[in-house]
Amino acid sequence: MRHTAFRQRMAEEFGRVRAEMLSQDHVFSTLGGRTVDQALDAGLSTKEVWQAVCEAFEVPAERR
C-alpha cells in the first residue's frame, strides 16, 4: 500500500483531522512505542502500520 493510499484510508476511517492527530500523537505499543508517523519514518510498512491502527481501534474486518 502506498503512503497516499494509507493516508486516504486513515482519513476515511477517522476523518481527516482526527487521522492527522492520531498519526502524530497516538503512541502504539505494537509499533515499538512509536506514533504512526514515526513508524513510517523508521521504515515500517504501511500495511504493518495500518494493521496496528486497526487492532488498536477495533476497525471491523471489512474495512481493514
PDBQT receptor file of N, H, CA, C and O in Angstrom, charges set to zero:
ATOM      1  N   MET A   1       0.859  -1.170   0.000  1.00  0.00    +0.000 N 
ATOM      2  CA  MET A   1       0.000   0.000   0.000  1.00  0.00    +0.000 C 
ATOM      3  C   MET A   1       0.905   1.232   0.000  1.00  0.00    +0.000 C 
ATOM      4  O   MET A   1       1.861   1.306   0.772  1.00  0.00    +0.000 OA
ATOM      5  N   ARG A   2       0.608   2.172  -0.846  1.00  0.00    +0.000 N 
ATOM      6  H   ARG A   2      -0.168   2.112  -1.473  1.00  0.00    +0.000 HD
ATOM      7  CA  ARG A   2       1.370   3.414  -0.904  1.00  0.00    +0.000 C 
ATOM      8  C   ARG A   2       0.977   4.325   0.258  1.00  0.00    +0.000 C 
ATOM      9  O   ARG A   2      -0.078   4.172   0.874  1.00  0.00    +0.000 OA
ATOM     10  N   HIS A   3       1.862   5.268   0.528  1.00  0.00    +0.000 N 
ATOM     11  H   HIS A   3       2.719   5.392   0.028  1.00  0.00    +0.000 HD
ATOM     12  CA  HIS A   3       1.595   6.214   1.623  1.00  0.00    +0.000 C 
ATOM     13  C   HIS A   3       0.326   7.020   1.371  1.00  0.00    +0.000 C 
ATOM     14  O   HIS A   3      -0.422   7.306   2.307  1.00  0.00    +0.000 OA
ATOM     15  N   THR A   4       0.075   7.390   0.115  1.00  0.00    +0.000 N 
ATOM     16  H   THR A   4       0.682   7.158  -0.645  1.00  0.00    +0.000 HD
ATOM     17  CA  THR A   4      -1.132   8.167  -0.175  1.00  0.00    +0.000 C 
ATOM     18  C   THR A   4      -2.385   7.334   0.074  1.00  0.00    +0.000 C 
ATOM     19  O   THR A   4      -3.378   7.847   0.591  1.00  0.00    +0.000 OA
ATOM     20  N   ALA A   5      -2.348   6.068  -0.284  1.00  0.00    +0.000 N 
ATOM     21  H   ALA A   5      -1.541   5.651  -0.704  1.00  0.00    +0.000 HD
ATOM     22  CA  ALA A   5      -3.496   5.184  -0.037  1.00  0.00    +0.000 C 
ATOM     23  C   ALA A   5      -3.682   4.978   1.464  1.00  0.00    +0.000 C 
ATOM     24  O   ALA A   5      -4.810   4.939   1.955  1.00  0.00    +0.000 OA
ATOM     25  N   PHE A   6      -2.574   4.847   2.187  1.00  0.00    +0.000 N 
ATOM     26  H   PHE A   6      -1.658   4.879   1.788  1.00  0.00    +0.000 HD
ATOM     27  CA  PHE A   6      -2.648   4.701   3.635  1.00  0.00    +0.000 C 
ATOM     28  C   PHE A   6      -3.305   5.922   4.271  1.00  0.00    +0.000 C 
ATOM     29  O   PHE A   6      -4.205   5.787   5.099  1.00  0.00    +0.000 OA
ATOM     30  N   ARG A   7      -2.853   7.112   3.883  1.00  0.00    +0.000 N 
ATOM     31  H   ARG A   7      -2.121   7.222   3.210  1.00  0.00    +0.000 HD
ATOM     32  CA  ARG A   7      -3.420   8.352   4.431  1.00  0.00    +0.000 C 
ATOM     33  C   ARG A   7      -4.900   8.482   4.090  1.00  0.00    +0.000 C 
ATOM     34  O   ARG A   7      -5.687   8.977   4.897  1.00  0.00    +0.000 OA
ATOM     35  N   GLN A   8      -5.276   8.037   2.895  1.00  0.00    +0.000 N 
ATOM     36  H   GLN A   8      -4.637   7.635   2.239  1.00  0.00    +0.000 HD
ATOM     37  CA  GLN A   8      -6.680   8.079   2.494  1.00  0.00    +0.000 C 
ATOM     38  C   GLN A   8      -7.526   7.150   3.368  1.00  0.00    +0.000 C 
ATOM     39  O   GLN A   8      -8.618   7.517   3.802  1.00  0.00    +0.000 OA
ATOM     40  N   ARG A   9      -7.012   5.951   3.620  1.00  0.00    +0.000 N 
ATOM     41  H   ARG A   9      -6.124   5.653   3.267  1.00  0.00    +0.000 HD
ATOM     42  CA  ARG A   9      -7.731   5.010   4.496  1.00  0.00    +0.000 C 
ATOM     43  C   ARG A   9      -7.893   5.575   5.900  1.00  0.00    +0.000 C 
ATOM     44  O   ARG A   9      -8.958   5.465   6.507  1.00  0.00    +0.000 OA
ATOM     45  N   MET A  10      -6.828   6.178   6.408  1.00  0.00    +0.000 N 
ATOM     46  H   MET A  10      -5.963   6.268   5.915  1.00  0.00    +0.000 HD
ATOM     47  CA  MET A  10      -6.904   6.788   7.740  1.00  0.00    +0.000 C 
ATOM     48  C   MET A  10      -7.988   7.868   7.763  1.00  0.00    +0.000 C 
ATOM     49  O   MET A  10      -8.795   7.923   8.690  1.00  0.00    +0.000 OA
ATOM     50  N   ALA A  11      -8.002   8.715   6.751  1.00  0.00    +0.000 N 
ATOM     51  H   ALA A  11      -7.346   8.670   5.997  1.00  0.00    +0.000 HD
ATOM     52  CA  ALA A  11      -8.984   9.802   6.687  1.00  0.00    +0.000 C 
ATOM     53  C   ALA A  11     -10.404   9.262   6.557  1.00  0.00    +0.000 C 
ATOM     54  O   ALA A  11     -11.327   9.799   7.169  1.00  0.00    +0.000 OA
ATOM     55  N   GLU A  12     -10.587   8.215   5.776  1.00  0.00    +0.000 N 
ATOM     56  H   GLU A  12      -9.837   7.778   5.279  1.00  0.00    +0.000 HD
ATOM     57  CA  GLU A  12     -11.923   7.624   5.610  1.00  0.00    +0.000 C 
ATOM     58  C   GLU A  12     -12.413   7.002   6.911  1.00  0.00    +0.000 C 
ATOM     59  O   GLU A  12     -13.598   7.078   7.235  1.00  0.00    +0.000 OA
ATOM     60  N   GLU A  13     -11.512   6.396   7.643  1.00  0.00    +0.000 N 
ATOM     61  H   GLU A  13     -10.549   6.335   7.380  1.00  0.00    +0.000 HD
ATOM     62  CA  GLU A  13     -11.907   5.708   8.873  1.00  0.00    +0.000 C 
ATOM     63  C   GLU A  13     -12.124   6.666  10.039  1.00  0.00    +0.000 C 
ATOM     64  O   GLU A  13     -13.059   6.483  10.818  1.00  0.00    +0.000 OA
ATOM     65  N   PHE A  14     -11.273   7.688  10.172  1.00  0.00    +0.000 N 
ATOM     66  H   PHE A  14     -10.513   7.836   9.539  1.00  0.00    +0.000 HD
ATOM     67  CA  PHE A  14     -11.298   8.533  11.355  1.00  0.00    +0.000 C 
ATOM     68  C   PHE A  14     -11.654   9.990  11.088  1.00  0.00    +0.000 C 
ATOM     69  O   PHE A  14     -11.822  10.766  12.028  1.00  0.00    +0.000 OA
ATOM     70  N   GLY A  15     -11.770  10.367   9.830  1.00  0.00    +0.000 N 
ATOM     71  H   GLY A  15     -11.633   9.736   9.066  1.00  0.00    +0.000 HD
ATOM     72  CA  GLY A  15     -11.936  11.772   9.491  1.00  0.00    +0.000 C 
ATOM     73  C   GLY A  15     -10.551  12.382   9.343  1.00  0.00    +0.000 C 
ATOM     74  O   GLY A  15      -9.613  11.976  10.029  1.00  0.00    +0.000 OA
ATOM     75  N   ARG A  16     -10.422  13.345   8.460  1.00  0.00    +0.000 N 
ATOM     76  H   ARG A  16     -11.184  13.674   7.903  1.00  0.00    +0.000 HD
ATOM     77  CA  ARG A  16      -9.099  13.880   8.128  1.00  0.00    +0.000 C 
ATOM     78  C   ARG A  16      -8.365  14.465   9.347  1.00  0.00    +0.000 C 
ATOM     79  O   ARG A  16      -7.187  14.175   9.557  1.00  0.00    +0.000 OA
ATOM     80  N   VAL A  17      -9.051  15.275  10.137  1.00  0.00    +0.000 N 
ATOM     81  H   VAL A  17     -10.008  15.510   9.967  1.00  0.00    +0.000 HD
ATOM     82  CA  VAL A  17      -8.394  15.931  11.278  1.00  0.00    +0.000 C 
ATOM     83  C   VAL A  17      -7.984  14.912  12.333  1.00  0.00    +0.000 C 
ATOM     84  O   VAL A  17      -6.854  14.946  12.820  1.00  0.00    +0.000 OA
ATOM     85  N   ARG A  18      -8.881  14.014  12.688  1.00  0.00    +0.000 N 
ATOM     86  H   ARG A  18      -9.799  13.986  12.292  1.00  0.00    +0.000 HD
ATOM     87  CA  ARG A  18      -8.553  13.014  13.708  1.00  0.00    +0.000 C 
ATOM     88  C   ARG A  18      -7.450  12.080  13.212  1.00  0.00    +0.000 C 
ATOM     89  O   ARG A  18      -6.578  11.690  13.988  1.00  0.00    +0.000 OA
ATOM     90  N   ALA A  19      -7.480  11.725  11.946  1.00  0.00    +0.000 N 
ATOM     91  H   ALA A  19      -8.188  12.042  11.316  1.00  0.00    +0.000 HD
ATOM     92  CA  ALA A  19      -6.437  10.864  11.380  1.00  0.00    +0.000 C 
ATOM     93  C   ALA A  19      -5.066  11.521  11.495  1.00  0.00    +0.000 C 
ATOM     94  O   ALA A  19      -4.085  10.860  11.833  1.00  0.00    +0.000 OA
ATOM     95  N   GLU A  20      -4.999  12.803  11.220  1.00  0.00    +0.000 N 
ATOM     96  H   GLU A  20      -5.796  13.340  10.945  1.00  0.00    +0.000 HD
ATOM     97  CA  GLU A  20      -3.730  13.524  11.340  1.00  0.00    +0.000 C 
ATOM     98  C   GLU A  20      -3.266  13.568  12.789  1.00  0.00    +0.000 C 
ATOM     99  O   GLU A  20      -2.082  13.392  13.075  1.00  0.00    +0.000 OA
ATOM    100  N   MET A  21      -4.202  13.803  13.700  1.00  0.00    +0.000 N 
ATOM    101  H   MET A  21      -5.164  13.946  13.468  1.00  0.00    +0.000 HD
ATOM    102  CA  MET A  21      -3.865  13.834  15.124  1.00  0.00    +0.000 C 
ATOM    103  C   MET A  21      -3.375  12.464  15.599  1.00  0.00    +0.000 C 
ATOM    104  O   MET A  21      -2.384  12.376  16.324  1.00  0.00    +0.000 OA
ATOM    105  N   LEU A  22      -4.066  11.400  15.195  1.00  0.00    +0.000 N 
ATOM    106  H   LEU A  22      -4.871  11.471  14.606  1.00  0.00    +0.000 HD
ATOM    107  CA  LEU A  22      -3.652  10.056  15.578  1.00  0.00    +0.000 C 
ATOM    108  C   LEU A  22      -2.257   9.745  15.040  1.00  0.00    +0.000 C 
ATOM    109  O   LEU A  22      -1.430   9.159  15.739  1.00  0.00    +0.000 OA
ATOM    110  N   SER A  23      -2.007  10.136  13.807  1.00  0.00    +0.000 N 
ATOM    111  H   SER A  23      -2.678  10.612  13.239  1.00  0.00    +0.000 HD
ATOM    112  CA  SER A  23      -0.711   9.854  13.186  1.00  0.00    +0.000 C 
ATOM    113  C   SER A  23       0.432  10.545  13.908  1.00  0.00    +0.000 C 
ATOM    114  O   SER A  23       1.540  10.014  13.982  1.00  0.00    +0.000 OA
ATOM    115  N   GLN A  24       0.167  11.711  14.432  1.00  0.00    +0.000 N 
ATOM    116  H   GLN A  24      -0.733  12.143  14.371  1.00  0.00    +0.000 HD
ATOM    117  CA  GLN A  24       1.220  12.497  15.075  1.00  0.00    +0.000 C 
ATOM    118  C   GLN A  24       1.349  12.225  16.568  1.00  0.00    +0.000 C 
ATOM    119  O   GLN A  24       2.450  12.297  17.115  1.00  0.00    +0.000 OA
ATOM    120  N   ASP A  25       0.241  11.913  17.234  1.00  0.00    +0.000 N 
ATOM    121  H   ASP A  25      -0.653  11.855  16.789  1.00  0.00    +0.000 HD
ATOM    122  CA  ASP A  25       0.224  11.924  18.699  1.00  0.00    +0.000 C 
ATOM    123  C   ASP A  25       0.027  10.580  19.392  1.00  0.00    +0.000 C 
ATOM    124  O   ASP A  25       0.532  10.385  20.497  1.00  0.00    +0.000 OA
ATOM    125  N   HIS A  26      -0.691   9.657  18.772  1.00  0.00    +0.000 N 
ATOM    126  H   HIS A  26      -1.101   9.816  17.874  1.00  0.00    +0.000 HD
ATOM    127  CA  HIS A  26      -1.023   8.401  19.460  1.00  0.00    +0.000 C 
ATOM    128  C   HIS A  26       0.152   7.427  19.356  1.00  0.00    +0.000 C 
ATOM    129  O   HIS A  26       0.612   7.108  18.260  1.00  0.00    +0.000 OA
ATOM    130  N   VAL A  27       0.628   6.963  20.508  1.00  0.00    +0.000 N 
ATOM    131  H   VAL A  27       0.254   7.222  21.399  1.00  0.00    +0.000 HD
ATOM    132  CA  VAL A  27       1.746   6.021  20.551  1.00  0.00    +0.000 C 
ATOM    133  C   VAL A  27       1.188   4.601  20.610  1.00  0.00    +0.000 C 
ATOM    134  O   VAL A  27       0.343   4.288  21.449  1.00  0.00    +0.000 OA
ATOM    135  N   PHE A  28       1.670   3.756  19.715  1.00  0.00    +0.000 N 
ATOM    136  H   PHE A  28       2.357   4.011  19.034  1.00  0.00    +0.000 HD
ATOM    137  CA  PHE A  28       1.214   2.369  19.621  1.00  0.00    +0.000 C 
ATOM    138  C   PHE A  28       2.303   1.440  20.147  1.00  0.00    +0.000 C 
ATOM    139  O   PHE A  28       3.432   1.462  19.655  1.00  0.00    +0.000 OA
ATOM    140  N   SER A  29       1.972   0.631  21.134  1.00  0.00    +0.000 N 
ATOM    141  H   SER A  29       1.056   0.612  21.534  1.00  0.00    +0.000 HD
ATOM    142  CA  SER A  29       2.959  -0.313  21.668  1.00  0.00    +0.000 C 
ATOM    143  C   SER A  29       3.350  -1.340  20.611  1.00  0.00    +0.000 C 
ATOM    144  O   SER A  29       4.497  -1.787  20.568  1.00  0.00    +0.000 OA
ATOM    145  N   THR A  30       2.394  -1.714  19.755  1.00  0.00    +0.000 N 
ATOM    146  H   THR A  30       1.463  -1.350  19.789  1.00  0.00    +0.000 HD
ATOM    147  CA  THR A  30       2.678  -2.699  18.713  1.00  0.00    +0.000 C 
ATOM    148  C   THR A  30       3.599  -2.151  17.616  1.00  0.00    +0.000 C 
ATOM    149  O   THR A  30       4.093  -2.908  16.781  1.00  0.00    +0.000 OA
ATOM    150  N   LEU A  31       3.822  -0.864  17.623  1.00  0.00    +0.000 N 
ATOM    151  H   LEU A  31       3.421  -0.249  18.302  1.00  0.00    +0.000 HD
ATOM    152  CA  LEU A  31       4.762  -0.255  16.675  1.00  0.00    +0.000 C 
ATOM    153  C   LEU A  31       6.062   0.131  17.386  1.00  0.00    +0.000 C 
ATOM    154  O   LEU A  31       6.798   1.004  16.927  1.00  0.00    +0.000 OA
ATOM    155  N   GLY A  32       6.325  -0.522  18.491  1.00  0.00    +0.000 N 
ATOM    156  H   GLY A  32       5.728  -1.232  18.864  1.00  0.00    +0.000 HD
ATOM    157  CA  GLY A  32       7.565  -0.258  19.218  1.00  0.00    +0.000 C 
ATOM    158  C   GLY A  32       7.556   1.044  19.982  1.00  0.00    +0.000 C 
ATOM    159  O   GLY A  32       8.601   1.670  20.163  1.00  0.00    +0.000 OA
ATOM    160  N   GLY A  33       6.369   1.463  20.439  1.00  0.00    +0.000 N 
ATOM    161  H   GLY A  33       5.521   0.954  20.293  1.00  0.00    +0.000 HD
ATOM    162  CA  GLY A  33       6.271   2.703  21.185  1.00  0.00    +0.000 C 
ATOM    163  C   GLY A  33       6.397   3.929  20.296  1.00  0.00    +0.000 C 
ATOM    164  O   GLY A  33       6.858   4.984  20.732  1.00  0.00    +0.000 OA
ATOM    165  N   ARG A  34       5.982   3.775  19.042  1.00  0.00    +0.000 N 
ATOM    166  H   ARG A  34       5.608   2.917  18.689  1.00  0.00    +0.000 HD
ATOM    167  CA  ARG A  34       6.059   4.872  18.074  1.00  0.00    +0.000 C 
ATOM    168  C   ARG A  34       4.667   5.331  17.680  1.00  0.00    +0.000 C 
ATOM    169  O   ARG A  34       3.678   4.616  17.838  1.00  0.00    +0.000 OA
ATOM    170  N   THR A  35       4.627   6.547  17.164  1.00  0.00    +0.000 N 
ATOM    171  H   THR A  35       5.431   7.129  17.036  1.00  0.00    +0.000 HD
ATOM    172  CA  THR A  35       3.408   7.025  16.522  1.00  0.00    +0.000 C 
ATOM    173  C   THR A  35       3.386   6.477  15.097  1.00  0.00    +0.000 C 
ATOM    174  O   THR A  35       4.366   5.890  14.638  1.00  0.00    +0.000 OA
ATOM    175  N   VAL A  36       2.279   6.668  14.410  1.00  0.00    +0.000 N 
ATOM    176  H   VAL A  36       1.483   7.144  14.784  1.00  0.00    +0.000 HD
ATOM    177  CA  VAL A  36       2.180   6.264  13.004  1.00  0.00    +0.000 C 
ATOM    178  C   VAL A  36       3.280   6.943  12.188  1.00  0.00    +0.000 C 
ATOM    179  O   VAL A  36       3.993   6.285  11.430  1.00  0.00    +0.000 OA
ATOM    180  N   ASP A  37       3.414   8.248  12.343  1.00  0.00    +0.000 N 
ATOM    181  H   ASP A  37       2.835   8.783  12.958  1.00  0.00    +0.000 HD
ATOM    182  CA  ASP A  37       4.412   8.982  11.565  1.00  0.00    +0.000 C 
ATOM    183  C   ASP A  37       5.824   8.501  11.870  1.00  0.00    +0.000 C 
ATOM    184  O   ASP A  37       6.635   8.350  10.957  1.00  0.00    +0.000 OA
ATOM    185  N   GLN A  38       6.125   8.261  13.128  1.00  0.00    +0.000 N 
ATOM    186  H   GLN A  38       5.466   8.384  13.870  1.00  0.00    +0.000 HD
ATOM    187  CA  GLN A  38       7.452   7.778  13.500  1.00  0.00    +0.000 C 
ATOM    188  C   GLN A  38       7.710   6.383  12.930  1.00  0.00    +0.000 C 
ATOM    189  O   GLN A  38       8.807   6.095  12.452  1.00  0.00    +0.000 OA
ATOM    190  N   ALA A  39       6.697   5.526  12.982  1.00  0.00    +0.000 N 
ATOM    191  H   ALA A  39       5.806   5.760  13.369  1.00  0.00    +0.000 HD
ATOM    192  CA  ALA A  39       6.844   4.166  12.457  1.00  0.00    +0.000 C 
ATOM    193  C   ALA A  39       7.112   4.187  10.955  1.00  0.00    +0.000 C 
ATOM    194  O   ALA A  39       7.979   3.466  10.461  1.00  0.00    +0.000 OA
ATOM    195  N   LEU A  40       6.371   5.007  10.242  1.00  0.00    +0.000 N 
ATOM    196  H   LEU A  40       5.667   5.593  10.643  1.00  0.00    +0.000 HD
ATOM    197  CA  LEU A  40       6.579   5.102   8.799  1.00  0.00    +0.000 C 
ATOM    198  C   LEU A  40       7.959   5.683   8.488  1.00  0.00    +0.000 C 
ATOM    199  O   LEU A  40       8.642   5.210   7.580  1.00  0.00    +0.000 OA
ATOM    200  N   ASP A  41       8.363   6.696   9.232  1.00  0.00    +0.000 N 
ATOM    201  H   ASP A  41       7.807   7.080   9.969  1.00  0.00    +0.000 HD
ATOM    202  CA  ASP A  41       9.693   7.292   9.043  1.00  0.00    +0.000 C 
ATOM    203  C   ASP A  41      10.796   6.288   9.346  1.00  0.00    +0.000 C 
ATOM    204  O   ASP A  41      11.875   6.352   8.757  1.00  0.00    +0.000 OA
ATOM    205  N   ALA A  42      10.531   5.361  10.264  1.00  0.00    +0.000 N 
ATOM    206  H   ALA A  42       9.654   5.309  10.742  1.00  0.00    +0.000 HD
ATOM    207  CA  ALA A  42      11.514   4.347  10.639  1.00  0.00    +0.000 C 
ATOM    208  C   ALA A  42      11.575   3.202   9.626  1.00  0.00    +0.000 C 
ATOM    209  O   ALA A  42      12.420   2.314   9.738  1.00  0.00    +0.000 OA
ATOM    210  N   GLY A  43      10.682   3.225   8.644  1.00  0.00    +0.000 N 
ATOM    211  H   GLY A  43       9.995   3.946   8.553  1.00  0.00    +0.000 HD
ATOM    212  CA  GLY A  43      10.723   2.215   7.594  1.00  0.00    +0.000 C 
ATOM    213  C   GLY A  43       9.740   1.073   7.730  1.00  0.00    +0.000 C 
ATOM    214  O   GLY A  43       9.780   0.142   6.926  1.00  0.00    +0.000 OA
ATOM    215  N   LEU A  44       8.859   1.108   8.718  1.00  0.00    +0.000 N 
ATOM    216  H   LEU A  44       8.827   1.865   9.371  1.00  0.00    +0.000 HD
ATOM    217  CA  LEU A  44       7.844   0.065   8.811  1.00  0.00    +0.000 C 
ATOM    218  C   LEU A  44       6.902   0.200   7.613  1.00  0.00    +0.000 C 
ATOM    219  O   LEU A  44       6.672   1.302   7.116  1.00  0.00    +0.000 OA
ATOM    220  N   SER A  45       6.371  -0.908   7.166  1.00  0.00    +0.000 N 
ATOM    221  H   SER A  45       6.558  -1.803   7.570  1.00  0.00    +0.000 HD
ATOM    222  CA  SER A  45       5.486  -0.879   6.002  1.00  0.00    +0.000 C 
ATOM    223  C   SER A  45       4.143  -0.263   6.366  1.00  0.00    +0.000 C 
ATOM    224  O   SER A  45       3.697  -0.339   7.510  1.00  0.00    +0.000 OA
ATOM    225  N   THR A  46       3.516   0.342   5.383  1.00  0.00    +0.000 N 
ATOM    226  H   THR A  46       3.879   0.403   4.453  1.00  0.00    +0.000 HD
ATOM    227  CA  THR A  46       2.189   0.919   5.616  1.00  0.00    +0.000 C 
ATOM    228  C   THR A  46       1.196  -0.170   6.007  1.00  0.00    +0.000 C 
ATOM    229  O   THR A  46       0.282   0.073   6.795  1.00  0.00    +0.000 OA
ATOM    230  N   LYS A  47       1.373  -1.363   5.462  1.00  0.00    +0.000 N 
ATOM    231  H   LYS A  47       2.115  -1.561   4.822  1.00  0.00    +0.000 HD
ATOM    232  CA  LYS A  47       0.475  -2.471   5.802  1.00  0.00    +0.000 C 
ATOM    233  C   LYS A  47       0.592  -2.824   7.288  1.00  0.00    +0.000 C 
ATOM    234  O   LYS A  47      -0.417  -3.017   7.966  1.00  0.00    +0.000 OA
ATOM    235  N   GLU A  48       1.814  -2.905   7.782  1.00  0.00    +0.000 N 
ATOM    236  H   GLU A  48       2.633  -2.748   7.231  1.00  0.00    +0.000 HD
ATOM    237  CA  GLU A  48       2.037  -3.215   9.186  1.00  0.00    +0.000 C 
ATOM    238  C   GLU A  48       1.463  -2.125  10.091  1.00  0.00    +0.000 C 
ATOM    239  O   GLU A  48       0.851  -2.421  11.118  1.00  0.00    +0.000 OA
ATOM    240  N   VAL A  49       1.660  -0.882   9.710  1.00  0.00    +0.000 N 
ATOM    241  H   VAL A  49       2.157  -0.642   8.876  1.00  0.00    +0.000 HD
ATOM    242  CA  VAL A  49       1.159   0.242  10.493  1.00  0.00    +0.000 C 
ATOM    243  C   VAL A  49      -0.371   0.253  10.471  1.00  0.00    +0.000 C 
ATOM    244  O   VAL A  49      -1.004   0.462  11.506  1.00  0.00    +0.000 OA
ATOM    245  N   TRP A  50      -0.965   0.029   9.303  1.00  0.00    +0.000 N 
ATOM    246  H   TRP A  50      -0.451  -0.141   8.462  1.00  0.00    +0.000 HD
ATOM    247  CA  TRP A  50      -2.426   0.002   9.186  1.00  0.00    +0.000 C 
ATOM    248  C   TRP A  50      -3.006  -1.105  10.066  1.00  0.00    +0.000 C 
ATOM    249  O   TRP A  50      -4.019  -0.893  10.732  1.00  0.00    +0.000 OA
ATOM    250  N   GLN A  51      -2.378  -2.279  10.075  1.00  0.00    +0.000 N 
ATOM    251  H   GLN A  51      -1.556  -2.450   9.533  1.00  0.00    +0.000 HD
ATOM    252  CA  GLN A  51      -2.857  -3.376  10.916  1.00  0.00    +0.000 C 
ATOM    253  C   GLN A  51      -2.817  -2.997  12.392  1.00  0.00    +0.000 C 
ATOM    254  O   GLN A  51      -3.737  -3.322  13.143  1.00  0.00    +0.000 OA
ATOM    255  N   ALA A  52      -1.766  -2.316  12.806  1.00  0.00    +0.000 N 
ATOM    256  H   ALA A  52      -1.019  -2.052  12.196  1.00  0.00    +0.000 HD
ATOM    257  CA  ALA A  52      -1.655  -1.880  14.203  1.00  0.00    +0.000 C 
ATOM    258  C   ALA A  52      -2.756  -0.888  14.560  1.00  0.00    +0.000 C 
ATOM    259  O   ALA A  52      -3.350  -0.971  15.634  1.00  0.00    +0.000 OA
ATOM    260  N   VAL A  53      -3.024   0.050  13.656  1.00  0.00    +0.000 N 
ATOM    261  H   VAL A  53      -2.541   0.117  12.782  1.00  0.00    +0.000 HD
ATOM    262  CA  VAL A  53      -4.100   1.028  13.882  1.00  0.00    +0.000 C 
ATOM    263  C   VAL A  53      -5.445   0.312  13.985  1.00  0.00    +0.000 C 
ATOM    264  O   VAL A  53      -6.241   0.588  14.883  1.00  0.00    +0.000 OA
ATOM    265  N   CYS A  54      -5.685  -0.606  13.056  1.00  0.00    +0.000 N 
ATOM    266  H   CYS A  54      -5.038  -0.830  12.327  1.00  0.00    +0.000 HD
ATOM    267  CA  CYS A  54      -6.959  -1.332  13.045  1.00  0.00    +0.000 C 
ATOM    268  C   CYS A  54      -7.168  -2.141  14.316  1.00  0.00    +0.000 C 
ATOM    269  O   CYS A  54      -8.273  -2.176  14.859  1.00  0.00    +0.000 OA
ATOM    270  N   GLU A  55      -6.128  -2.781  14.784  1.00  0.00    +0.000 N 
ATOM    271  H   GLU A  55      -5.231  -2.753  14.343  1.00  0.00    +0.000 HD
ATOM    272  CA  GLU A  55      -6.240  -3.564  16.020  1.00  0.00    +0.000 C 
ATOM    273  C   GLU A  55      -6.498  -2.655  17.220  1.00  0.00    +0.000 C 
ATOM    274  O   GLU A  55      -7.350  -2.954  18.056  1.00  0.00    +0.000 OA
ATOM    275  N   ALA A  56      -5.775  -1.565  17.303  1.00  0.00    +0.000 N 
ATOM    276  H   ALA A  56      -5.083  -1.321  16.623  1.00  0.00    +0.000 HD
ATOM    277  CA  ALA A  56      -5.905  -0.666  18.451  1.00  0.00    +0.000 C 
ATOM    278  C   ALA A  56      -7.281  -0.020  18.529  1.00  0.00    +0.000 C 
ATOM    279  O   ALA A  56      -7.808   0.204  19.619  1.00  0.00    +0.000 OA
ATOM    280  N   PHE A  57      -7.861   0.277  17.369  1.00  0.00    +0.000 N 
ATOM    281  H   PHE A  57      -7.433   0.095  16.484  1.00  0.00    +0.000 HD
ATOM    282  CA  PHE A  57      -9.146   0.982  17.344  1.00  0.00    +0.000 C 
ATOM    283  C   PHE A  57     -10.300   0.083  16.915  1.00  0.00    +0.000 C 
ATOM    284  O   PHE A  57     -11.390   0.566  16.608  1.00  0.00    +0.000 OA
ATOM    285  N   GLU A  58     -10.054  -1.235  16.896  1.00  0.00    +0.000 N 
ATOM    286  H   GLU A  58      -9.169  -1.627  17.146  1.00  0.00    +0.000 HD
ATOM    287  CA  GLU A  58     -11.080  -2.221  16.600  1.00  0.00    +0.000 C 
ATOM    288  C   GLU A  58     -11.850  -1.903  15.317  1.00  0.00    +0.000 C 
ATOM    289  O   GLU A  58     -13.081  -1.912  15.297  1.00  0.00    +0.000 OA
ATOM    290  N   VAL A  59     -11.117  -1.628  14.271  1.00  0.00    +0.000 N 
ATOM    291  H   VAL A  59     -10.117  -1.621  14.287  1.00  0.00    +0.000 HD
ATOM    292  CA  VAL A  59     -11.721  -1.387  12.954  1.00  0.00    +0.000 C 
ATOM    293  C   VAL A  59     -12.265  -2.731  12.453  1.00  0.00    +0.000 C 
ATOM    294  O   VAL A  59     -11.541  -3.726  12.450  1.00  0.00    +0.000 OA
ATOM    295  N   PRO A  60     -13.528  -2.766  12.031  1.00  0.00    +0.000 N 
ATOM    296  CA  PRO A  60     -14.119  -4.010  11.553  1.00  0.00    +0.000 C 
ATOM    297  C   PRO A  60     -13.322  -4.609  10.388  1.00  0.00    +0.000 C 
ATOM    298  O   PRO A  60     -12.734  -3.891   9.580  1.00  0.00    +0.000 OA
ATOM    299  N   ALA A  61     -13.322  -5.921  10.328  1.00  0.00    +0.000 N 
ATOM    300  H   ALA A  61     -13.801  -6.504  10.984  1.00  0.00    +0.000 HD
ATOM    301  CA  ALA A  61     -12.530  -6.652   9.324  1.00  0.00    +0.000 C 
ATOM    302  C   ALA A  61     -12.834  -6.211   7.888  1.00  0.00    +0.000 C 
ATOM    303  O   ALA A  61     -11.932  -6.185   7.050  1.00  0.00    +0.000 OA
ATOM    304  N   GLU A  62     -14.058  -5.872   7.604  1.00  0.00    +0.000 N 
ATOM    305  H   GLU A  62     -14.790  -5.893   8.285  1.00  0.00    +0.000 HD
ATOM    306  CA  GLU A  62     -14.412  -5.489   6.227  1.00  0.00    +0.000 C 
ATOM    307  C   GLU A  62     -13.805  -4.143   5.806  1.00  0.00    +0.000 C 
ATOM    308  O   GLU A  62     -13.804  -3.808   4.621  1.00  0.00    +0.000 OA
ATOM    309  N   ARG A  63     -13.291  -3.375   6.769  1.00  0.00    +0.000 N 
ATOM    310  H   ARG A  63     -13.292  -3.647   7.731  1.00  0.00    +0.000 HD
ATOM    311  CA  ARG A  63     -12.671  -2.091   6.438  1.00  0.00    +0.000 C 
ATOM    312  C   ARG A  63     -11.163  -2.104   6.636  1.00  0.00    +0.000 C 
ATOM    313  O   ARG A  63     -10.509  -1.064   6.555  1.00  0.00    +0.000 OA
ATOM    314  N   ARG A  64     -10.620  -3.273   6.894  1.00  0.00    +0.000 N 
ATOM    315  H   ARG A  64     -11.151  -4.118   6.960  1.00  0.00    +0.000 HD
ATOM    316  CA  ARG A  64      -9.168  -3.367   7.110  1.00  0.00    +0.000 C 
ATOM    317  C   ARG A  64      -8.416  -3.512   5.815  1.00  0.00    +0.000 C 
ATOM    318  O   ARG A  64      -7.188  -3.604   5.821  1.00  0.00    +0.000 OA
TER     319      ARG A  64
